[in-house]
Amino acid sequence: MVKGKVTHFEIPVDKMDRAKKFYAEAFGWNLMTTPGAAPGQEYVMAIGTKVDAKGMNTEIGAINGGIIARGKPVKSPVITIEVDDMDAAIEKIKKLGGKILMPKTSMAEMGFFGYFEDSEGNTMGLWQSSRRM
């Protein structure tokens, strides 16, 4: 069963230091640099909501996101949709004419992510949490 709720966003940038300064000063976001999915890739968590001790969002209706270097497959802002079963979601996306841009990829112990192109050519994200609520 697909949950279908938007849980994350990603903003691709050309100059990471410039973008971090912009978002921190413009919106007061707390920015935390972490290793990205690829070796040598920098990923910056963009926290604009209240979070608990584990870094999980505690504000209903609000999401946090990330800042990533612009490149394949993230060339424009991406919203990420949470699913219960990523494998089933990928099959449904393909059946409906979507394309998988990055397959199901492990994100340490947090869960799995991937990217797909929807029927309109938009790059979107998928997330399956390993945490059971």
C-alpha positions as CSV (number, residue, x, y, z in Angstrom):
1,M,0.0,0.0,0.0
2,V,1.4,3.4,-1.0
3,K,1.2,6.1,1.6
4,G,1.6,8.8,-0.9
5,K,2.5,11.7,1.5
6,V,5.2,14.2,0.6
7,T,7.9,13.8,3.2
8,H,11.0,15.5,1.9
9,F,12.3,18.0,-0.7
10,E,15.6,18.5,-2.4
11,I,17.1,21.6,-3.9
12,P,19.9,21.2,-6.5
13,V,22.5,23.9,-6.4
14,D,25.6,25.0,-8.4
15,K,27.6,26.6,-5.6
16,M,27.1,24.7,-2.3
17,D,28.6,27.4,0.0
18,R,26.6,30.2,-1.7
19,A,23.4,28.2,-1.4
20,K,24.0,27.2,2.3
21,K,24.5,30.9,3.1
22,F,21.4,31.9,1.2
23,Y,19.0,29.4,2.8
24,A,20.5,29.8,6.3
25,E,20.2,33.6,6.2
26,A,17.0,33.9,4.2
27,F,14.9,31.3,6.2
28,G,16.9,30.5,9.3
29,W,17.3,26.9,8.3
30,N,19.7,24.7,10.3
31,L,22.0,23.1,7.8
32,M,23.8,19.9,8.5
33,T,26.4,18.5,6.1
34,T,26.4,14.7,5.7
35,P,27.9,12.3,3.2
36,G,25.8,11.8,0.0
37,A,24.8,8.6,-1.7
38,A,27.8,8.7,-4.0
39,P,31.4,8.7,-2.9
40,G,32.7,12.2,-2.4
41,Q,29.2,13.7,-2.7
42,E,28.1,16.3,-0.2
43,Y,24.5,16.3,1.0
44,V,23.2,19.1,3.3
45,M,20.2,18.4,5.4
46,A,18.0,21.5,5.5
47,I,16.1,21.7,8.8
48,G,13.4,24.3,9.0
49,T,11.0,22.6,11.5
50,K,11.2,21.4,15.0
51,V,12.8,18.0,15.3
52,D,13.2,15.4,18.1
53,A,16.4,14.0,19.5
54,K,16.6,11.6,16.5
55,G,16.3,14.4,14.0
56,M,12.7,13.4,13.1
57,N,10.2,16.2,12.3
58,T,7.7,16.9,15.0
59,E,5.6,19.5,13.3
60,I,2.4,18.3,11.7
61,G,2.1,19.4,8.0
62,A,5.8,20.5,7.7
63,I,8.7,18.8,6.1
64,N,12.5,19.2,6.0
65,G,14.7,18.5,3.0
66,G,18.1,18.7,1.6
67,I,20.5,20.7,-0.6
68,I,22.5,18.7,-3.2
69,A,24.9,19.5,-6.1
70,R,23.0,19.9,-9.3
71,G,23.4,16.9,-11.6
72,K,21.8,13.7,-12.7
73,P,19.1,12.9,-11.8
74,V,18.5,16.0,-9.7
75,K,18.5,19.0,-12.0
76,S,15.5,20.9,-10.6
77,P,13.7,20.9,-7.2
78,V,12.4,17.4,-6.3
79,I,9.6,16.4,-3.9
80,T,9.9,13.0,-2.3
81,I,6.9,10.7,-1.8
82,E,6.9,8.1,1.0
83,V,5.7,4.6,0.2
84,D,5.3,1.5,2.3
85,D,6.8,-0.9,-0.3
86,M,9.3,0.7,-2.8
87,D,9.5,-2.4,-5.0
88,A,5.7,-2.4,-5.5
89,A,5.7,1.4,-6.1
90,I,8.4,1.1,-8.7
91,E,6.4,-1.6,-10.6
92,K,3.3,0.6,-10.5
93,I,5.3,3.6,-11.7
94,K,6.7,1.6,-14.6
95,K,3.3,0.1,-15.5
96,L,1.8,3.7,-15.6
97,G,4.5,4.9,-18.0
98,G,7.0,6.4,-15.5
99,K,10.7,5.7,-15.7
100,I,13.1,4.8,-12.9
101,L,16.0,7.2,-12.8
102,M,17.8,5.8,-9.7
103,P,16.8,2.4,-8.4
104,K,16.0,1.5,-4.8
105,T,19.1,2.6,-2.9
106,S,19.9,2.0,0.8
107,M,20.4,5.0,3.0
108,A,22.2,3.4,6.0
109,E,19.7,2.2,8.6
110,M,17.2,4.9,7.8
111,G,15.5,3.4,4.8
112,F,15.7,3.4,1.0
113,F,15.4,6.1,-1.6
114,G,15.3,6.4,-5.4
115,Y,14.2,8.8,-8.2
116,F,11.7,8.4,-10.9
117,E,10.3,10.4,-13.9
118,D,6.6,10.8,-13.8
119,S,4.3,10.7,-16.9
120,E,4.9,14.4,-17.4
121,G,8.7,14.3,-17.4
122,N,9.2,15.5,-13.8
123,T,11.9,14.0,-11.6
124,M,10.4,12.9,-8.3
125,G,11.8,11.1,-5.3
126,L,10.6,7.9,-3.5
127,W,11.3,7.0,0.1
128,Q,10.7,3.9,2.1
129,S,11.5,4.2,5.8
130,S,13.0,1.3,7.7
131,R,11.4,2.8,10.8
132,R,8.0,1.4,11.7
133,M,5.7,4.0,13.2
